[in-house]
Amino acid sequence: MDRKALDSQSLLNIYRSLRARFGHRCWWPGETPFEVVVGAILTQNTAWVNVEKAIANLKRAEMLTVEALLDAPLERLAELIRPSGYYNQKALRLRAISRWFWDRCRGDPLNFEPFATDVLRSELLALNGIGPETADSVLLYALNRPVFVIDAYTRRIMNRLGFVDEAVKYNDLQACFHLLLPQDLGLYNDFHAQFVALGKDFCRPKPACSDCPLTNACQYY
């Protein structure tokens, strides 16, 4: 099937249609920037409902601070985050990103301000188990940097709309959003959240197309 040309107007029309259906999304869930960082690790390869259980465990144990996660025995941390799956791996990743967070800002996100976004991104990607989606989620939702997060929902939706191949590379698709959209933190934040809402409710692996807000523009439909 032929691919459609992607331009600024097409992207903004997608965003407006999604926002008209779902309203403004208050995303990412988290009471503090560091809680967002923790959530970005825990949500790897699992549903958000499981992340909520793990975060609730950390809160009950008074371990949802960078200092507490650095001091906690790995076995204890792994047990608390067990609901999120891959808990031994994620305990190590939480320890690594907590160390980075502490070394960089001593627990105060305002201390990140002097550092360029590309520098912080490179440092995050150098941490064990941190890929582009996790790094960009931290940058966008915890550190308020204008980077567009590409996830499985975004790839699937843009493929079904007819704009990209299913195997499009992360950086290539992200570059399209950065090039074609205004560099606006609020827009990037809400647009990604709109894709999450559409992917969860309609554009699933087995899609529910009949009431989807993008049927008029969807090549798959």
TIBA-265949 format. One record per residue (C-alpha): residue number from 1; residue in three letters; x, y, z. Coordinates in steps of 0.5 Angstrom, whole numbers, plus 2048, in hexadecimal, padded with zeros to 3 digits. Each point is the difference from the previous one (the first is absolute). Layout:
REM residues N
NUM|ALA|X|Y|Z;
...
REM end
This chain:
REM residues 221
1|MET|800|800|800;
2|ASP|803|807|7FE;
3|ARG|802|804|806;
4|LYS|7FD|807|801;
5|ALA|804|807|800;
6|LEU|800|802|807;
7|ASP|800|808|801;
8|SER|7FF|804|806;
9|GLN|7F9|801|7FE;
10|SER|7FE|7F9|800;
11|LEU|804|7FF|807;
12|LEU|7FC|806|803;
13|ASN|7F9|7FD|7FD;
14|ILE|802|7F9|804;
15|TYR|801|804|806;
16|ARG|7FA|804|800;
17|SER|7FB|7FA|7FE;
18|LEU|803|7FC|806;
19|ARG|800|806|805;
20|ALA|7F8|801|7FE;
21|ARG|7FF|7F9|802;
22|PHE|804|7FF|806;
23|GLY|801|807|803;
24|HIS|806|803|803;
25|ARG|804|7FA|803;
26|CYS|803|801|807;
27|TRP|807|7FB|7FE;
28|TRP|804|7FE|803;
29|PRO|7FE|7FD|807;
30|GLY|804|802|805;
31|GLU|800|805|806;
32|THR|808|802|7FF;
33|PRO|805|800|7FB;
34|PHE|803|7FA|803;
35|GLU|7FA|7FC|800;
36|VAL|7FF|801|7F9;
37|VAL|808|7FD|7FF;
38|VAL|7FE|7FA|804;
39|GLY|7FA|7FF|7FC;
40|ALA|803|801|7F9;
41|ILE|805|7FA|803;
42|LEU|7FA|7FC|803;
43|THR|7FC|800|7F9;
44|GLN|805|7FD|7FC;
45|ASN|7FC|7F9|7FD;
46|THR|7FA|801|805;
47|ALA|7F9|803|800;
48|TRP|800|806|804;
49|VAL|7FB|7FD|805;
50|ASN|806|7FC|802;
51|VAL|804|806|801;
52|GLU|7FB|803|805;
53|LYS|800|7FA|804;
54|ALA|808|800|801;
55|ILE|800|808|801;
56|ALA|7FB|7FF|805;
57|ASN|804|7FB|804;
58|LEU|806|805|7FF;
59|LYS|7FC|805|803;
60|ARG|7FD|7FC|806;
61|ALA|808|7FE|802;
62|GLU|802|807|7FF;
63|MET|805|7FF|7FB;
64|LEU|7FD|804|7FA;
65|THR|806|805|801;
66|VAL|807|800|7FC;
67|GLU|804|7FF|807;
68|ALA|7FB|7FA|802;
69|LEU|801|7FD|7FA;
70|LEU|808|801|800;
71|ASP|800|7FD|807;
72|ALA|7FB|7FA|800;
73|PRO|803|7F9|7FF;
74|LEU|7FF|7FE|7F9;
75|GLU|7FC|7FA|802;
76|ARG|7FB|804|804;
77|LEU|7FF|805|7FA;
78|ALA|7FF|7FA|7FB;
79|GLU|7FA|7FD|805;
80|LEU|7FD|807|800;
81|ILE|7FF|801|7F9;
82|ARG|7FF|7F8|7FE;
83|PRO|7F9|802|7FE;
84|SER|803|804|7FA;
85|GLY|804|7F9|7FD;
86|TYR|807|7FF|7FF;
87|TYR|801|803|807;
88|ASN|807|7FE|801;
89|GLN|802|804|7F9;
90|LYS|7FC|806|802;
91|ALA|803|800|807;
92|LEU|807|801|7FD;
93|ARG|7FD|805|7FB;
94|LEU|7FD|804|805;
95|ARG|807|800|804;
96|ALA|804|802|7FA;
97|ILE|7FB|806|7FE;
98|SER|7FF|802|808;
99|ARG|808|800|800;
100|TRP|800|805|7FA;
101|PHE|7FA|804|802;
102|TRP|804|801|807;
103|ASP|806|802|7FD;
104|ARG|7FD|804|7FB;
105|CYS|7FC|804|804;
106|ARG|800|7FE|807;
107|GLY|7F9|7FF|800;
108|ASP|7FE|807|7FE;
109|PRO|7FD|7FF|7F9;
110|LEU|802|808|7FF;
111|ASN|807|7FE|800;
112|PHE|7FF|7FD|7F9;
113|GLU|7FF|807|7FD;
114|PRO|807|801|7FE;
115|PHE|801|7FA|7FC;
116|ALA|7FE|7FF|7F9;
117|THR|7FB|7FB|7FE;
118|ASP|804|7FD|7FB;
119|VAL|805|7FF|806;
120|LEU|7FB|7FD|805;
121|ARG|7FD|7FB|7FA;
122|SER|807|7FE|7FF;
123|GLU|801|7FE|807;
124|LEU|7FA|7FD|801;
125|LEU|801|7FB|7FA;
126|ALA|807|7FE|803;
127|LEU|7FC|7FD|806;
128|ASN|7FF|7F9|800;
129|GLY|7F9|7FE|7FE;
130|ILE|7FE|807|7FD;
131|GLY|7FE|801|7F9;
132|PRO|7FD|806|7FC;
133|GLU|7F9|7FF|802;
134|THR|802|800|808;
135|ALA|805|806|7FF;
136|ASP|7FB|804|7FC;
137|SER|7FA|7FF|805;
138|VAL|805|802|806;
139|LEU|802|806|7FC;
140|LEU|7F9|802|7FE;
141|TYR|7FC|7FE|806;
142|ALA|805|801|806;
143|LEU|805|805|7FD;
144|ASN|7FB|805|7FC;
145|ARG|804|7FF|7FA;
146|PRO|7FD|801|7F9;
147|VAL|801|7F9|7FD;
148|PHE|7FB|7FB|7FD;
149|VAL|7FF|7F9|803;
150|ILE|7FF|7FB|7FA;
151|ASP|7FD|7FA|803;
152|ALA|7FD|7F9|7FD;
153|TYR|7F9|804|800;
154|THR|803|806|7FC;
155|ARG|803|7FB|7FB;
156|ARG|7FA|7FC|7FF;
157|ILE|7FB|806|7FF;
158|MET|805|803|7FB;
159|ASN|801|7FA|7FC;
160|ARG|7F8|7FF|800;
161|LEU|7FF|807|7FE;
162|GLY|805|7FE|7FA;
163|PHE|805|805|802;
164|VAL|806|7FB|802;
165|ASP|802|7F9|7FF;
166|GLU|7FF|7FC|806;
167|ALA|808|7FF|801;
168|VAL|801|807|800;
169|LYS|806|802|804;
170|TYR|7FF|804|807;
171|ASN|805|806|7FE;
172|ASP|7FD|800|7F9;
173|LEU|7F8|801|803;
174|GLN|802|804|805;
175|ALA|804|805|7FB;
176|CYS|7FA|801|7FC;
177|PHE|7FC|802|806;
178|HIS|805|805|802;
179|LEU|801|803|7F9;
180|LEU|7F8|800|7FF;
181|LEU|7FE|803|807;
182|PRO|801|806|803;
183|GLN|805|7FF|806;
184|ASP|7FB|800|805;
185|LEU|801|7FC|807;
186|GLY|7F8|800|801;
187|LEU|7FF|7FE|7F9;
188|TYR|805|7FA|800;
189|ASN|7FD|7FE|807;
190|ASP|7F9|800|7FE;
191|PHE|801|7FD|7F9;
192|HIS|803|7FA|803;
193|ALA|7FB|7FF|805;
194|GLN|7FB|801|7FB;
195|PHE|803|7FA|7FC;
196|VAL|800|7FC|807;
197|ALA|7F9|801|800;
198|LEU|7FE|7FE|7F9;
199|GLY|805|7FA|800;
200|LYS|7FD|7FD|807;
201|ASP|7F9|801|7FE;
202|PHE|7FF|7FF|7F8;
203|CYS|807|7FF|7FD;
204|ARG|802|7FA|803;
205|PRO|803|7FA|7FD;
206|LYS|7F9|7FE|7FE;
207|PRO|7FD|807|7FF;
208|ALA|7F9|802|801;
209|CYS|7FF|805|7FA;
210|SER|7F9|801|800;
211|ASP|800|806|805;
212|CYS|807|802|7FF;
213|PRO|801|808|800;
214|LEU|805|7FF|7FA;
215|THR|7FC|7FB|7FB;
216|ASN|7FF|806|7FB;
217|ALA|808|800|7FF;
218|CYS|802|7F9|801;
219|GLN|802|7FC|7FB;
220|TYR|800|7FA|804;
221|TYR|7F8|801|801;
REM end
